[in-house]
Amino acid sequence: METFNIFEGATDTGPDGTEPPGYLAHAVRLGPKLGASLLGMSIYDLPPGEAICPYHFEWTDEEWLIVVAGSPTVRTPEGETVLSAGDVTCFPAGPSGAHSVRNASKDPVRVALLSTKAEFGIAEYPDSDKVGVWAGDAHYMLRRSEHLDYWDGER
């Protein structure tokens, strides 16, 4: 049986190592470590001034945020809220679940994000008008505003 301690387990720099300043969270993805396939969990350490990812929502998955330590600022469609250690919230699938998590404090923050794991993922980024699509190892980031007719390019 594999285990990971959410209070003390080590995280690495960035989920994929390509994050720009402002998004330099340290993370560990627990699903692969623990052999999970239906649920995913990532632990993020946020230094002051850093965020997990841009404001977005998932069409395919529900996400839960668990504050392990510190006071992260969470942006949702209702505005910004500062949370405390022990707080738990849910970001449902769809536009009402839009969110971003950042550390606006002077102290470190550690959070856990737990989510369902659909076979395919679709996320929208309202601030930048993008859509991300994940299918297996393929990942596409597209402009949402470039709508095409269903028959465009077909013979």
DRENTOR-173819 format. One record per atom (N, C-alpha, C): residue in three letters; y negated, x, z negated. Coordinates in steps of 0.05 Angstrom, whole numbers, plus 32768, in hexadecimal, padded with zeros to 4 digits. Each point is the difference from the previous one (the first is absolute). Layout:
BEGIN
ALAYXZ...
This chain:
BEGIN
MET801880118000MET7FE87FEF8000MET7FE780128000GLU7FEF7FFC8013GLU7FE7800E8002GLU7FEB7FF27FEFTHR7FEE80107FF4THR7FEA7FF47FF0THR7FE6800F8007PHE7FEA7FF37FF8PHE7FE5800C8003PHE7FEF7FF57FE9ASN7FF280117FF2ASN7FEF7FF77FEAASN7FE47FFA800BILE7FF77FE77FFFILE7FE67FF8800CILE7FE9800B7FF0PHE800480097FE7PHE7FEA800C7FF0PHE7FFD801E8005GLU8016800E8005GLU7FFF801D8001GLU800B800D801AGLY800C7FF08011GLY800D800B8018GLY7FEB800D8013ALA80088015800DALA7FEE800F8012ALA7FFA7FF28019THR7FE78003800ATHR7FF87FF5801ATHR7FF780188011ASP7FFF7FFC801AASP7FF880148013ASP7FE57FF8800CTHR7FF38013800ETHR7FE67FFA800DTHR80057FEE8018GLY7FF37FE97FFFGLY80007FED8017GLY801B7FF78009PRO80027FE68007PRO801A7FF6800APRO800A800F8019ASP7FEE80098012ASP8009800F8017ASP7FF180198005GLY7FED80077FEFGLY7FF2801A8002GLY7FE980018014THR7FF97FE9800CTHR7FEA80008014THR7FE87FF07FF7GLU7FFE7FF97FE6GLU7FEB7FEF7FF6GLU7FE5800F8000PRO7FEB7FF28007PRO7FE5800C7FFFPRO7FF57FFF7FE4PRO7FEA800F7FFBPRO7FF37FFE7FE6PRO7FF97FE37FF9GLY80037FF97FE8GLY7FFC7FE47FF7GLY801A7FF17FFETYR8015800B800CTYR801B7FF47FFFTYR801580157FF9LEU7FF880137FEELEU801280157FF8LEU80107FF97FE7ALA800E7FEB8002ALA80127FF77FEAALA801980128001HIS800C80037FE9HIS801A800D7FFEHIS80157FEA7FFDALA80168001800DALA80137FEA8001ALA801D80098000VAL80117FEE7FF8VAL801D80038003VAL800B7FE48007ARG801180008015ARG800D7FE78008ARG801B7FFF7FF3LEU80047FEB7FEFLEU80187FFF7FF0LEU80187FF3800FGLY7FFB7FEE8013GLY80167FF3800DGLY80158014800BPRO7FF880138010PRO80138014800BPRO800E80107FE9LYS7FF080077FECLYS800B80107FE9LYS80167FF07FF1LEU7FFC7FE67FFELEU80127FF07FF0LEU80157FF18010GLY7FFF8002801AGLY80147FF38011GLY7FFA7FE28005ALA7FE67FF87FFEALA7FF97FE48004ALA7FFD7FF9801DSER80057FE78007SER7FFB7FF7801CSER7FF07FE68002LEU80007FF07FEBLEU7FF27FE68001LEU7FE480007FF2LEU7FFC80137FEELEU7FE780037FF2LEU7FF7801D8003GLY7FE680047FFFGLY7FF5801B8001GLY7FEC80037FE9MET7FFE80187FF5MET7FEC80067FECMET7FF5801C8004SER7FE680027FFFSER7FF3801A8001SER7FEF80047FE7ILE800080187FF6ILE7FEF80077FE9ILE7FEA8011800BTYR7FE77FF97FF9TYR7FE8800E800ATYR7FF0800C7FE9ASP7FF980198002ASP7FED800C7FEEASP7FE68003800FLEU7FEB7FF47FF5LEU7FE68000800ELEU7FEC80117FF0PRO7FF88017800BPRO7FEB800F7FF3PRO7FE67FEF8002PRO7FEC80077FF0PRO7FE67FF28002PRO7FF58001801DGLY7FF67FE98009GLY7FF57FFE801BGLY80137FFB8017GLU801A7FFF7FFAGLU80147FFD8015GLU800C7FE48001ALA800B7FF88017ALA800C7FE68004ALA801B8002800CILE80107FEB7FFEILE801B8001800CILE7FFF7FFD801ECYS7FF27FEB800ACYS7FFE7FFB801CCYS7FE97FED8005PRO7FF87FFD801APRO7FEA7FEE8006PRO80077FE27FF9TYR7FEC7FF07FFDTYR80027FE47FFBTYR80127FF38016HIS80157FF27FF7HIS80137FF58013HIS80107FE97FF4PHE800F7FF38011PHE80147FEC7FF6PHE801880028011GLU80177FF87FF4GLU801A8001800EGLU80067FE38009TRP800A7FFE8019TRP80097FE68009TRP801E7FFC7FF8THR800E80157FFBTHR801D7FFF7FFDTHR800A80057FE3ASP7FF0800B7FEFASP800980077FE5ASP7FED7FF97FEAGLU800B7FF97FEAGLU7FF17FFB7FE7GLU7FFF801B7FF1GLU7FE980067FF4GLU7FFD80187FF0GLU7FF77FF97FE4TRP800B800F7FECTRP7FF77FFD7FE4TRP7FF4801B7FF8LEU7FEA7FFF7FF2LEU7FF380187FF4LEU800580007FE2ILE800A80167FF6ILE800480037FE3ILE7FF080197FF8VAL7FED7FFC7FEEVAL7FEF80177FF7VAL800F800E7FEAVAL800880198005VAL800F80107FEDVAL7FEC800E7FEDALA7FEA800B800AALA7FED800E7FEFALA7FE47FFF800EGLY7FEB80007FF0GLY7FE58001800BGLY7FF57FE58007SER7FEA8000800FSER7FF17FE88007SER7FF97FFF801DPRO80137FF88012PRO7FFA7FFE801CPRO7FEE7FE98007THR7FF180038015THR7FEF7FEA800BTHR80107FF48018VAL80047FE67FFFVAL800E7FF28015VAL7FED7FED800EARG7FFF8003801AARG7FF07FEE8011ARG80137FEB800CTHR7FF97FE77FFETHR800E7FEA800DTHR7FEB7FEE800EPRO80097FEA800DPRO7FEC7FEF800CPRO7FED7FF37FECGLU800780007FE7GLU7FEE7FF57FEBGLU7FEC80157FF6GLY800280198007GLY7FEE80157FF7GLY800F80177FF3GLU7FF2800F7FEFGLU800C80177FF3GLU80057FFA7FE3THR8017800B7FF6THR80087FFC7FE4THR800A801B7FF6VAL7FF880077FE7VAL800A80187FF4VAL80187FF87FEELEU8017800C8004LEU80187FF97FF1LEU800580167FEBSER80127FFA7FEDSER800780127FEASER801E80057FFFALA800880157FF3ALA801C80067FFDALA800F7FE87FF6GLY80167FF9800CGLY80107FE97FF9GLY7FFB7FE78011ASP7FE98000800FASP7FFA7FE98011ASP801280008018VAL80077FE78008VAL80117FFC8017VAL7FF37FEA8011THR80008004801BTHR7FF67FEC8012THR80117FFF8019CYS7FFD7FEA800ECYS80107FFD8019CYS7FEE7FFC8018PHE8007800D8016PHE7FF27FFD8019PHE80137FF18013PRO7FFE7FE68003PRO80127FF18011PRO7FFD8008801DALA80147FFB8010ALA7FFF8004801DALA7FEA7FEF800CGLY7FF2800A8013GLY7FEA7FF1800EGLY7FE580087FF6PRO7FEB7FF5800CPRO7FE480087FFBPRO7FF87FFC7FE2SER800B7FED7FF2SER7FF97FFD7FE4SER800980177FEFGLY80128011800AGLY800A80177FF1GLY7FF3801A8008ALA7FE97FFF800EALA7FF280188008ALA7FF880107FE7HIS8002801A8002HIS7FFA80117FE8HIS7FFC801D8008SER7FF2800E7FEESER7FFF801D7FFFSER7FFF80087FE3VAL800A80187FFAVAL8001800A7FE5VAL7FF4801C8000ARG7FEC80047FEFARG7FF2801A7FFFARG7FFA80077FE3ASN7FFA80197FFBASN7FF980097FE6ASN7FE280067FFFALA7FF17FEE7FF6ALA7FE380037FFDALA7FF8800C7FE5SER801480067FEFSER7FFB800A7FE6SER8000801F8000LYS7FFB800C7FE9LYS8000801D7FFELYS801A800B7FF6ASP80137FEE7FFBASP801A80077FF5ASP80167FFB8015PRO8016800E7FFEPRO80177FFB8012PRO800A7FE37FFEVAL800B7FF68016VAL800D7FE68000VAL801C8003800BARG80137FF17FF4ARG801C7FFF800BARG80077FE38003VAL80087FF88018VAL80097FE58006VAL801B8000800EALA800E7FEA7FFEALA80187FFC800FALA7FFC7FE88012LEU800880028019LEU7FFF7FEA8013LEU801D7FF98007LEU80087FE87FFALEU801B7FF58005LEU7FFD7FED8017SER801280018013SER7FFE7FED8017SER801B7FF8800ATHR80007FE9800DTHR80187FF88010THR800180128018LYS80178002800DLYS800380128017LYS800B7FF08018ALA7FEE7FF58010ALA80087FF38019ALA800A80148014GLU80117FF88012GLU800B80128014GLU7FE9800B8012PHE7FEC7FF08005PHE7FE980088010PHE7FE77FFB7FEFGLY7FEC80118002GLY7FE87FFD7FF0GLY7FE87FFC8012ILE7FEE7FEE7FF7ILE7FE77FFB800EILE7FEA7FFF7FEBALA7FEC80118003ALA7FE980017FEEALA7FE67FFE8010GLU7FEC7FF27FF5GLU7FE67FFE800CGLU7FEC800E7FEETYR7FEC800D800DTYR7FEB800E7FF3TYR7FE57FF38008PRO7FF77FEC7FF1PRO7FE97FF08007PRO7FE680118004ASP7FFC80157FF0ASP7FE780108002ASP7FFE800F801ASER80178009800BSER800080108018SER800C7FF28018ASP80077FE67FFDASP800A7FEF8015ASP8019800C800ELYS8013800A7FEELYS8019800C800ALYS80187FF07FF7VAL80168003800FVAL801A7FF67FF8VAL801480178001GLY801080027FEBGLY801580148000GLY801B7FF28002VAL8012800B8011VAL801A7FF48004VAL801580167FFBTRP80137FFB7FEETRP801680127FFATRP801A7FF48007ALA8010800E8010ALA801A7FF78008ALA801380188000GLY801180027FECGLY801180177FFEGLY7FEF80197FFDASP800480148011ASP7FF080197FFFASP7FE77FFE8011ALA7FFC7FEA800FALA7FE97FFD8010ALA7FE87FF47FF0HIS7FE8800A8006HIS7FE87FF77FF2HIS7FEA7FFE8015TYR7FF37FE98001TYR7FEA7FFB8013TYR7FE77FF77FF1MET7FE9800C8005MET7FE77FF77FF5MET7FEF7FF88017LEU7FF87FE68001LEU7FF27FF48016LEU7FE77FF27FF8ARG7FED7FFE8012ARG7FE77FF17FFBARG80077FE28002ARG7FF97FF27FEBARG80057FE37FFFARG7FEF7FF18014SER7FE8800A8006SER7FEE7FF18012SER80088000801DGLU801280128008GLU80078001801CGLU80177FED8007HIS7FFA7FE67FFEHIS80147FEC8006HIS80057FFE801ELEU80197FFD8006LEU80087FFE801CLEU800D7FE58005ASP7FFE7FF68018ASP800F7FE88007ASP801E80068000TYR80107FED7FF8TYR801D80057FFFTYR800B800B801ATRP7FF57FF78017TRP800B8008801ATRP7FF28019800BASP7FED800C7FF2ASP7FF28018800AASP801480168006GLY7FFE800B8019GLY801180168008GLY801D7FF88008GLU80077FE77FFFGLU801B7FF78007GLU80007FF9801EARG80178001800CARG80037FF9801CARG800D7FE58001
